[in-house]
Amino acid sequence: MESSTLISLWQESLGLLHWSTSKLLFLASLNTFIRAIGLIIKYFWWLIVAIIAFNIGALYKNTGIFHEICLYSSIVLLNMYLFYFLLAVRPSVERKDFCYFFRYFPALIIFILSAFPYIFSFGNNFVLSLLSSLLGHFLFIFMNYSTFFFLDSDLSLSSLIPSIKRGFALVWSFFPGIMLFNLIIFTISIIFSFIIGLLGTLLVYSLNLQVGILGLIAALITSGLHAALTSVLYTKIKHSHFSLFFE
């Protein structure tokens, strides 16, 4: 890509931050999130319960094999949650029922396997950092856009590398705007964490456990908002610059 073309695309991405445009994007993201959370609660309430249960286990015992099992299980399940949320917010003419989500199970396996290096790099930290840390948020940007491209492909292994390349091309071509939008989402997660810290000062019984659960719920919400915003931006950019990704 020529430097003049890249600069033009970067300028266009900053235009997404204009009040009239950003307002429509955030309203569309909020609407997408509300519709998606209904699907997640309907079909994957058990996954949310399992995430909370394993997170409680990791917080209840801070050392030993039990802690490690609960910790890594929580992180894998969080990746499952994110994947199914991406499916829920993904624009599709398919009916989003149980069969729809089950149909993409092979893609779920690939999604989790591709996240393994990230999973183990955060294994020794608090599980909430998976979704709320700045590094984690920006790493997920590339994974999420690449996942959308992969879900729109034939789901074969041969489509995986091209999808990753297209995800990278999208993020790089619209880097300033995408990063600033995601900075806003990250700021929201910081506000959630601040509120949780204030609540923590008022809690006496099982302080660590209660703050941990509240933090986890905040992470699930912010990751869902991030997925919804990613879906809206992906759809807008892909349709307006189709030739940039599919030559």
N, C-alpha and C positions, 0 to 999 in steps of 0.2 A: 504494500500500500504506500502510495506517495505521501510525503510529508504534508503537502498542501491539502490532500484529501483528508488526512487524519486531523489536521487542525480545523478543517471545516466541520468535521463530525463532532469534534470536541466542543466547538462553539455551539453546534446544534444541541448537544447534550445539556449544555448550560441553560439553553432556552427552556428546557423542561422545568427549570426552577422558577420561571415566571409565575406570578401568583395565579393567573387565570388557568394556566396549564397544570401547575402543581396541585391546585385545588381539585381539579377534575380527576387527576391521577390518584390523589389520596381518597377522594370520595369513592372512586371505582375500586380502589384497594380495600376500603372498609366494607363496601357492599360484597365484594368477593370473599373477604374474610368471614363475614357473618353467615353467608350461605355455606361456606366450607366447614365452619365449626359445627354447623348442624349435621353435616354428613359425618364428620369425625365422631361426634357424640353418638350418633345413631349406629354406626358400624364399628367404631373402634373405641368404645367406652372401656372395654376390657384392657386395651393397650395402655390407656391413661392410668387405670387402676394398677396395672402391673408396674408401670414406671414409678408411680408413687410408692408402691410396696417395696420394690428393690431399693429405691432411694432411702426409705425409712430404714431398711436393713443396713445400708452403707453408713448411715448416720448413727444408728444405734450402737454399732460395734466398729470402732475406728481402725482396728488392726486385725490381722489374721486372714486365713483363706476365705472365711465367710464374708468379710468386708470386700475382698478382691472380687469374689463372685458377684456380689450385689452391685459393686461399682461398675464392672465391665458390662454386666447385664443391663444396668440402667442406661449406659451409654449406647449400647446396641439398640435397645428399645427406643431411645430418643431418636436415633437415626431412622428407625422404622416409622415413628410418628411423623418426622419431617418428610419422609418419602410419601407417605399417604396424604399428608397435607398438600404436598406439591401436586399429587394426583387430583385432590379435591378442588384446588384452585385453578388447575389447568383448564384452559378453554378447550372444549370438546363438544362435538355433536352427539357423542355417545351418552346413553342414559347412565347416570352415575349411581349405580346400585351395587350390590354385593358382587355380582358377576364382573362388573367393570373393574373394581379394585382387585379381584382375584386374578383377572386376566393379565395383570401386570406384575404378578409375583416373580417371574424370572428377572424382571428389571430391578425388583427390590433386592434380590441377591447380589446383583452386580453393583447396585448402589452401596450396599453395606460393605462389600469387599473393597470397593474403591475408597471407602472412608477408613479402612483399617489403619493406614499410617497415622491418620489424624486421631483416631480413637486411642491408639496406644501412646501417642505423644502427650495426651492429656490424662492418661490413666492415673497418674499420681496426684492429680489436682482434684478439687471439689467438682462434682459432676455438673454443677450449674455453669461452670466456665465453658462447657461445651457449646452453650448457646448464647451466653451473655458476654463473653470476653471479646475484646476488640479483634484480636487475632482470629478467633473462631468465627466471628461474624464475617470478616473479609474472606476467609478461606471458603466459607459456605457460599459466597457470592458466585464464585467460579463453578462450584459443584451444582448449584441450583440451576443456573442458566444452561449448563451442559446437560443436566438431567432433562430439562424441558425439550432440548433439541433431540435427545435420545428417545424420549417418549413419543416424539412426533416422527420417529424413524420406523424401520421395520423391526426394531428391537433385537437385531442380530448382533453378534460380537463384532462383526466387521463394521458396524455403524457406530461403535463406541468411540473409537479414536476420532473420526470426523466430527462427532457430536462434541467431544471435548475441545477440539480445535475451533468449532463454531462458537462454543461458549466463551472461549478465550477471546476470539475475534470480536464478539459482541461487547464484552466488558472493556477490552482495550480501546475499541473504536468510540465508545461512549463513556470513557473512564471518569471524567470529572463529574458529570451529572449523576452517574450510577453511584459513585463513591459518596457524594454529598447526600443523596437520598438515603443511602444505607447508614450514613453518619446520623441522620435524623432518627432512624430506627434504633441505632445503638444508644442514642441519647435517651430515648424512651425507656430502654432497658436499664439505664443508669438511674433514671427517676424511680422506676420500680424498685431497684435495689435500695435507693435512699429511703423510700417509704417503708420498705421491709426493715431497714435498720432502725427506723423510728419505732415501728411496732415491736421490734425486738427488745427495746428498752422498757416496754410496758409488760412484757411477758416474764413470768417467773417460773411456772411449771414447765419442764421439758423445753427449755428455751431453744436449744440448738435444733431440736426436732421440729418445732413449730416454725421457726424462721426458715429452716431448710425446705419444708413443704411449701411455704408461701413463696419462697424464691423459685422453686421448681415450677409452680403454677405461673408465676410471672414469666419464666423462661419459655414455657409452652405457648403463652399468649404472644410474646414478642416474636418468637420464631414463626408463628402462624401469620402475624402481620407482615413479617419479612417475606414469607412465601407468597402472600397475596400481592404485595408490591412488586415482587420479582415477576410474577405472572403477568401483571398489567403492563409493566415495562417491556417484558419479553414480547408480548403480543404486539404492542405498538411499534417497537423497533423492528421486529421481524417482518411485519407487513409493509412498513414504509421503506425498508432497505433489504428487500428479499434477495436481490442480486448480490449483495455484499456477502451473504452466507452460502448461497447456492448458485454457483457460477455455471 
